[in-house]
Amino acid sequence: MTIKAFNIIESTLREGEQFAPAHFTPSQKITIAKMLDEFGVEYLELTSPCASPQSEADLRTVAALPLRAKVLTHVRCHLDDARIAIDTGADGIDVLFGTSSAMREFSHGKSVDEIIEAGTEVVRYIQSQGLEVRFSSEDSFRSEPRDLLRVYQAIDRLHPQRVGLADTVGIATPNQVFEMVSMVRKAVDCDIEFHAHNDTGCAIANAFAALEAGATHIDTTVLGIGERNGIVPLSGMIARLLSLHPELVAQYRLEILPELDRMVADMVGIEIPFNAAITGDTAFHHKAGMHTNAVLNNPSSYEIFDPARFGRERTVMAGHRLTGRHAIASRASTLGLTLTDRELRVLTAEVKRRADTAPLSNDELDDLLRGSVPA
């Protein structure tokens, strides 16, 4: 199926708060909300106001900001929780109910009929207050498909904005996600939200499969932070779509991504992972001789994105033992030096010899190059 819609439900201020080191202050939450809004996300999801007094106060504060993004909060499928959430000024309420046998036995003890009854009551109440509503199953991929369909079809008859599927423990494969979302897509008329945990490293692939199967909204967090191994990273999801369907991300300010990732990394006390799409320190570094030769001739030979699109620069590394003469020539040219072919080959061999002990810094390499060329 062609991907027809993509909306970001950005959950750094909800799922991201569940990341082990995370403890956002009120001012940090405001800063995150404003930057995500500047980036262009459609929705911001915040922690339930029932979690703590400060959580409620922070939700009220963010909901009162002059943002383009709609502000959501995420609560249990209880009327008491819904009443508190509605009073905060949020634009919509995301409610959830565990549907797997494990959740039903060990979490809430409700039958499928009782889940439908409670879900119907809460969804109708939220709608009566004029707010958006999403009903999501929890642990969808360890739930019986027939149970899920019963619940979703019953809720869909109430005309919510979305139903949600959650790979709560990160167990699903892309094929399983495609099959389940396709099944739900055929069964309901409303939009479909997908929430993917990354316990097995499949979060981005699973989210993309969900979109291909007809999902319309994907939950993300900055850097993918969240419970345990986290969920879909915002920059990674953008990269996946940009490489295949650039029209789906054309409305976002992609140049903000590096600053956004750095800011949140600093707030939670971690480094941006080296392999983070787009924003990792080495995302646009080129090292091996064969690679650097091609990149110097045509960057797209080894890059699917122009780093300038994200406010970043390309780095061609030269002072190491894998270097090639084209990288050395490029560095010399940067310094305003012209080398003969013989000089270039001799210098490349010398760099490799020295770099077998340890890589040369740029200053060391530049000194070597300058010293080889008569003034």
PyMOL commands that set and color helices and strands:
alter all, ss='L'
color gray80, all
select helices_A, chain A and resi 16-18+26-39+53-63+79-86+101-108+112-128+140-142+145-156+174-187+203-212+222-224+234-244+246-249+254-268+289-297+299-301+307-310+325-334+341-355+362-372
alter helices_A, ss='H'
color red, helices_A
select strands_A, chain A and resi 7-10+43-46+70-76+92-98+132-138+162-167+191-196+217-220+285-286+315-316
alter strands_A, ss='S'
color yellow, strands_A
deselect
rebuild
show_as cartoon
